[in-house]
């Protein structure tokens, strides 16, 4: 007995053609395909291509062609059933047994599809009838053309109960078949047959092979929920399909358009009318893991198009949380946020196709969205909140199961974090150099010896003892050094340690040398620095390093506190109000506290 096509479709969706062939052939991405040396004949120039979206491989040299099953059969010398069993075991699926029960189930499924198709035809006819006038008017008002009605097989379920059962039973279809196909149910009290769809525009939903297996219905009147889907059954699982999947797959195979994930049926239809034929939509629920897997089979980085208001951002946040554990090398999402209150359908009518295409091109990668979502309420204002932000970002990256992608996200998010931390913690009163009248930047005055020496000590400790200094990266990033050269070296060192938290001293210094800091490293890691700061020496132990860092941070706090007092004094002199006096007194108290802490540490 042949295996059910639905099982084979599911197996191919889970296993992945590129993943299977990539075990034997070194593949490189070339546009929408992968290319490598053919495993079926000797060649020096790659002529073997693999197309994941289309589900086949082809060699232009020897003519070898097939799908994932034929590839395993040829390369491993297996029969078709053996190849299926091998792949099913990898995918965690159980191969259906060739039993009479399985044969009966396959026949029952075929019968269900026939019932659903008969209902679809009936709904199509009713949309064109006199009773479907209100539905046609609604579609015309939404800009749906007669051609699109035919293309998407839109229909109408008349607003009277019993209509569908009456028509289909007249064709020899039994009431129990309507129930099994998800078109009706039995009333628990009266056992009367109750249909799901009445008084609604009907949107047929197809499976991966393009067969109608369910419906979505949009109400015309005020009674009932706005949208309604067929219930889940053996034919239809709403979390495992996407609206317009088959047509979008065909469009992607034939061109360079990206897969676009939108919210509803009308968005898909409006985009198709505008020439964007690769849009799909979830079926009345949030995007599921199964739908993400389907989308990634068609495109490596689908565009998720959402409303730009708070609800749309929250929906994007939920989708990001769902997607993060599933990310793989090359598989991600991009987000497109539309103006508040707009969807693709309304935006097309107001600004046109070209403007929408431009907005789609200005998409946001998932990695950037994770950062923006975490900082949506603004950057932190206290050390505790900065620490909480870092924890949240690392937790998000930690949800990614693939080690290489997780490392990439950690690197990206820490880079954004430390960059924001440096920008968000400029000392009070700091200003960039002011251009002179001739347009050149004035050179900042030479730093005081003690301040400059202290900054070199910070850097020497960071460079010679990165493991001991790593817990203090946030504090170091918050400091602004007095010269551009030292500030640049500090930032580059912090960025390197943010990417690789266990970087040793020798590797860190090699990386910085490659970046062009060789002369500056020699200047910082000098005997002059070590003379004033023995804890910066390479041979110093962690206890010395930690104690010295505490002293240096305390000294830096004294310097900043002095600057704050000076600014408060100047402000009070210009405007001697009670408020400014209170600020000055508070600054003096903070300065005294900083001096006392530094003195206590220095004595120890």
Beta strands, then each sheet from edge to edge (+ up, - down):
strand 1: 28-30
strand 2: 33-36
strand 3: 48-51
strand 4: 56-59
strand 5: 65-66
strand 6: 155-157
strand 7: 184-186
strand 8: 193-195
strand 9: 200-206
strand 10: 212-219
strand 11: 227-229
strand 12: 260-262
strand 13: 279-281
strand 14: 301-307
strand 15: 332-338
strand 16: 364-365
sheet 1: 1+ 2- 3+ 4- 5+
sheet 2: 6+ 9- 10+ 11-
sheet 3: 7+ 8-
sheet 4: 13+ 12+ 14+ 15+ 16-
end
